[in-house]
Structure formats: C-alpha cells, structure tokens
Amino acid sequence: MAGGQTPAVKSASRTLDIIEFIVKSAKPPNFTVIRNHMDIPKSSLSLLLHELVNCDYLDFDPEARVYYPGLKLIQISASCINNTNISREISLGIKRLSDDFGETTHAGILDGRHIVYIAKHHGSRDVSVVATIGYRIPAHATAIGKVLLATLPAAELNARVGSVQLERYTDNTITDFAALTAELVRVAAQGYAVDDQEIIPGGICVAAPIVDKTNKTVAALSVTMAAGRAYDGNTLPAVIDKVRTAAGLVSMRLGKVQ
C-alpha cells in the first residue's frame, strides 16, 4: 500500500477527511465537489459516503444532491463540548504556551475593574508580578485586562473604570480614560493586547481572549517575557501569533465555532 497504510487505515483516513471537508465547507457540497477535492477513487468515495449517510454521520438531500453533517455527528460534537472542563482546558492551554517559549504564562478573568488570575504556569524564565492564583491587578495596566475590558459595552466600561483614578505603575501605564478607551478599540479590532512595560519595568505581556460556545469571552491567556527578549529580532510578532493561536485552540475546545 502507498505510504505503508493498510486498507483499513486508509479507509479510516479517507472517512475522516470526508467528514472534515463537509463540516468545514462554506456551503453543502455535492458528490462532484467532494470528489474534486479528495484524492479518492469515485467508487470508493461513493461507498464511503453511502455508509456515512446510513450511519447518520452525514445527511444527504436528494433534491439538491448535497451532503450535510448528520444527526449523530452533531450529537457527538455536542457531547464533546458538554464534557469539556473549562479549567482543565485553560490550564493545558497555558502549559503548552509556556512550553513553546520557556516563558511564564497566565490566564485571568475580569472582576469589576480588576483581573483575577485563575491559572499560572512557570516558565524557565519568570518576570511575572503574579505571585499566586487569585492575585488581583487593576485591569487597565495588564494585557489580559485590556483584552477583557475591550469586550465590554461602552456604558459598562465607563461604569467600571470611567470614574476612578487609574493607578500608575510605570511611565508606560495608561492612566487617562480617553487614552485607555482608544487603546481598547485597537485591542478589539486586532484581537490581542500588549502590555509594554505597563505593570513592571522591563516586562512585556501579550494576551488574547478565550471564547466559549456562545461566543462570549470568558477569560484571556497571556505570556510574559523580558522586553529584551521580546524585541530581539522577530520575537514579538511570533509571540503574538502563538498567543492568539493558543487562545483560539482553547476556545475551540470550549465549543467556539470558527
């Protein structure tokens, strides 16, 4: 067999490829579209589709002659989401991120105008100010905080932050509400936030949102590193990309649909 695959393994691989293609298709595909996309002989593809329909993993519309995800596939997807432990997924997500960079990673939630850190994974290098789980920091001075504040409606943001004196931790801390609002607009548009030495001199943090199956931002995760490392070559853009990817993977595990 090509690639050393047994017929059973090859059939299983083809079946998974078919399901993935149909689930991710922008519109329900017909047989020809599926065949053109797949490197599967016509007779084999026909048999696999027939079996998937018979087992309710796919649904076939005989009038439009297109394929949809079937009831059993939807039920399995729902069961996976319902059995997912949010805390576990977040902890695994920040551990993988920390392992990638050797840096300390965190996850946090918004509580009033503060961030409460709910998870931390120590890297081999640690410039974090977060001492323990449950540690609280004003949200405006942190990347996680800016990510979560950026999800709030304007009225709620004003109620939480607009009438208080924003604490200054470094020369880079944003302490003006109008400037903070402008920063949050940028954060919402780009899908991530950077704390560039705003909470600790010499420390940079990048954060991205974690979204659940209702499309609600429930937390954010971040990586913290020394500014010297972040600004070494192309490191910071690579970190931003990794953080966004890590948050996206956790969100998918929580049921967010792409």
TIZA-681757 format. One record per residue (C-alpha): residue number from 1; x, y, z; residue in one letter. Coordinates in pm, whole numbers, plus 50000, padded with zeros to 5 digits. Each point is the difference from the previous one (the first is absolute). Layout:
<rs>
- NUM:X:Y:Z:A
...
</rs>
This chain:
<rs>
- 1:50000:50000:50000:M
- 2:50113:50359:49933:A
- 3:50158:50151:50304:G
- 4:49989:49660:50176:G
- 5:49632:50039:50092:Q
- 6:49779:49695:50036:T
- 7:49662:50011:49817:P
- 8:49819:50049:50334:A
- 9:50220:50292:50103:V
- 10:49972:50159:49657:K
- 11:49621:49967:50008:S
- 12:49986:50156:50348:A
- 13:50224:50288:49889:S
- 14:49782:50062:49696:R
- 15:49685:49992:50212:T
- 16:50137:50263:50238:L
- 17:50112:50216:49708:D
- 18:49651:49987:49850:I
- 19:49832:50096:50328:I
- 20:50245:50286:50060:E
- 21:49951:50134:49649:F
- 22:49620:49995:50022:I
- 23:49992:50155:50348:V
- 24:50234:50284:49898:K
- 25:49845:50069:49657:S
- 26:49849:50347:49963:A
- 27:49694:49840:49839:K
- 28:49887:49635:49981:P
- 29:50205:49825:49730:P
- 30:49874:49756:49741:N
- 31:50175:49681:49891:F
- 32:50198:50170:49725:T
- 33:50135:50271:50230:V
- 34:50106:49741:50258:I
- 35:50164:49782:49734:R
- 36:50188:50294:49850:N
- 37:50136:50087:50344:H
- 38:50084:49646:50111:M
- 39:50262:49765:49860:D
- 40:49753:49710:50019:I
- 41:49882:49777:49715:P
- 42:49640:50060:49898:K
- 43:49880:49653:50101:S
- 44:50169:50019:50343:S
- 45:49865:50347:50066:L
- 46:49648:49890:49910:S
- 47:50020:49704:50241:L
- 48:50139:50212:50285:L
- 49:49736:50270:49958:L
- 50:49726:49737:49987:H
- 51:50122:49842:50323:E
- 52:50031:50337:50178:L
- 53:49644:50088:49901:V
- 54:49870:49658:50113:N
- 55:50167:50050:50339:C
- 56:49856:50354:50037:D
- 57:50343:50165:50003:Y
- 58:49898:50180:49680:L
- 59:49666:50106:49860:D
- 60:49927:49999:49626:F
- 61:49746:50233:49837:D
- 62:49870:49806:49696:P
- 63:49850:50309:49836:E
- 64:50304:50230:50026:A
- 65:50231:49692:49992:R
- 66:50228:50144:50269:V
- 67:50138:49869:50328:Y
- 68:49961:50145:50351:Y
- 69:50137:49900:50342:P
- 70:49765:49733:50134:G
- 71:49819:49974:50331:L
- 72:50246:49756:50157:K
- 73:50294:50225:49917:L
- 74:49822:50299:50154:I
- 75:49915:49799:50312:Q
- 76:50361:49889:50041:I
- 77:50123:50358:49960:S
- 78:49754:50121:50263:A
- 79:50107:49725:50241:S
- 80:50367:50094:49958:C
- 81:49923:50363:50079:I
- 82:49779:49917:50300:N
- 83:50266:49770:50145:N
- 84:50278:50255:49966:T
- 85:50141:50136:50325:N
- 86:50068:50372:49960:I
- 87:50263:50019:50274:S
- 88:50185:49699:49863:R
- 89:50000:50133:49643:E
- 90:50132:50338:50112:I
- 91:50271:49840:50213:S
- 92:50110:49776:49714:L
- 93:49995:50295:49761:G
- 94:50231:50217:50208:I
- 95:50230:49704:50071:K
- 96:50044:49933:49628:R
- 97:50064:50369:49941:L
- 98:50258:50011:50278:S
- 99:50171:49690:49865:D
- 100:50026:50162:49656:D
- 101:50188:50305:50127:F
- 102:50144:49907:50337:G
- 103:49820:50306:50136:E
- 104:49739:50037:50274:T
- 105:49636:49993:49889:T
- 106:49678:50102:50171:H
- 107:49625:49994:49965:A
- 108:49766:50249:50160:G
- 109:49642:50118:50027:I
- 110:49845:50342:50051:L
- 111:49860:50090:50342:D
- 112:49873:50355:50011:G
- 113:50295:50211:49884:R
- 114:50258:49742:50105:H
- 115:50147:49686:49852:I
- 116:49995:49685:50212:V
- 117:50261:49748:49891:Y
- 118:49853:49651:49986:I
- 119:50298:49806:49863:A
- 120:50376:50037:49969:K
- 121:50272:49783:49851:H
- 122:50356:50085:50096:H
- 123:50248:50015:49717:G
- 124:50374:49954:50029:S
- 125:50015:50382:49991:R
- 126:49754:50189:50221:D
- 127:49947:50377:50001:V
- 128:49639:49979:50116:S
- 129:49863:50211:50286:V
- 130:49727:49742:50066:V
- 131:50094:49823:50321:A
- 132:49710:49756:50041:T
- 133:49674:49891:49846:I
- 134:49732:50247:50107:G
- 135:50239:50297:49974:Y
- 136:49819:50319:49897:R
- 137:50131:50287:49785:I
- 138:49813:50300:49855:P
- 139:49900:49896:49651:A
- 140:50110:50316:49817:H
- 141:50369:49927:50066:A
- 142:50007:49643:49867:T
- 143:49972:49831:49662:A
- 144:49742:49753:50130:I
- 145:49806:50287:50152:G
- 146:49998:50202:49679:K
- 147:49881:49697:49802:V
- 148:49707:49949:50237:L
- 149:49915:50369:50041:L
- 150:49989:50025:49620:A
- 151:49701:49762:49993:T
- 152:49783:50226:50218:L
- 153:49730:50231:49866:P
- 154:50094:50367:50034:A
- 155:49754:50064:50282:A
- 156:50129:49706:50204:E
- 157:50362:50097:49938:L
- 158:49925:50351:50123:N
- 159:49821:49866:50308:A
- 160:50294:49778:50094:R
- 161:50294:50221:49915:V
- 162:49886:50345:49891:G
- 163:49961:50164:50338:S
- 164:50307:49865:50180:V
- 165:50358:50117:50019:Q
- 166:50195:49752:49790:L
- 167:50310:49889:50187:E
- 168:50343:50068:49852:R
- 169:50260:49723:50031:Y
- 170:50259:50114:49746:T
- 171:50050:50289:49760:D
- 172:49819:49790:49735:N
- 173:49682:49935:50200:T
- 174:49689:50147:49838:I
- 175:49830:50214:50264:T
- 176:49773:50215:49783:D
- 177:49654:49854:49933:F
- 178:49976:50146:49649:A
- 179:50339:49853:49908:A
- 180:49899:49667:50150:L
- 181:49678:49999:49798:T
- 182:50194:50062:49680:A
- 183:50239:49719:50090:E
- 184:49709:49762:50060:L
- 185:49855:50078:49659:V
- 186:50331:49893:49847:R
- 187:50009:49687:50214:V
- 188:49649:49897:49895:A
- 189:50084:50055:49633:A
- 190:50328:49806:50002:Q
- 191:49894:49718:50231:G
- 192:50284:50025:50251:Y
- 193:50157:50241:50248:A
- 194:50357:50086:50095:V
- 195:50110:50131:50339:D
- 196:50326:50169:49909:D
- 197:50163:50053:50341:Q
- 198:49675:50144:50136:E
- 199:49989:49793:50319:I
- 200:50371:49925:50051:I
- 201:50307:50170:49851:P
- 202:50173:49767:49757:G
- 203:49709:49761:49969:G
- 204:49775:49949:49696:I
- 205:49678:49801:49997:C
- 206:49788:49889:49703:V
- 207:49641:49879:50050:A
- 208:49711:49871:49792:A
- 209:49637:49917:50083:P
- 210:49851:49659:50076:I
- 211:49646:49968:49861:V
- 212:49738:49735:50084:D
- 213:49733:49832:49786:K
- 214:49764:50297:50041:T
- 215:50269:50229:49857:N
- 216:50046:50162:50340:K
- 217:50351:50093:50115:T
- 218:50040:49813:50328:V
- 219:50371:50051:50071:A
- 220:50329:50090:49838:A
- 221:50341:49839:49996:L
- 222:50341:50163:49974:S
- 223:50374:49953:49985:V
- 224:50242:50229:50188:T
- 225:50362:50055:49907:M
- 226:50286:50242:50039:A
- 227:49986:50295:49761:A
- 228:50350:49923:49877:G
- 229:49890:49657:49878:R
- 230:49670:50128:49859:A
- 231:50173:50259:49784:Y
- 232:50277:49768:49886:D
- 233:49951:49961:49624:G
- 234:49654:49872:49904:N
- 235:49919:49858:50343:T
- 236:49704:50222:50094:L
- 237:49795:49937:49681:P
- 238:50066:49627:50042:A
- 239:49882:50016:50362:V
- 240:49684:50187:49900:I
- 241:49923:49736:49739:D
- 242:50059:49715:50245:K
- 243:49788:50160:50272:V
- 244:49709:50058:49762:R
- 245:50028:49643:49874:T
- 246:50011:49858:50353:A
- 247:49692:50202:50105:A
- 248:49823:49891:49684:G
- 249:50070:49633:50069:L
- 250:49866:50026:50356:V
- 251:49693:50181:49864:S
- 252:49939:49723:49749:M
- 253:50025:49742:50279:R
- 254:49734:50199:50185:L
- 255:49771:49982:49698:G
- 256:50066:50319:49808:K
- 257:49912:49949:49635:V
- 258:50249:50144:49752:Q
</rs>
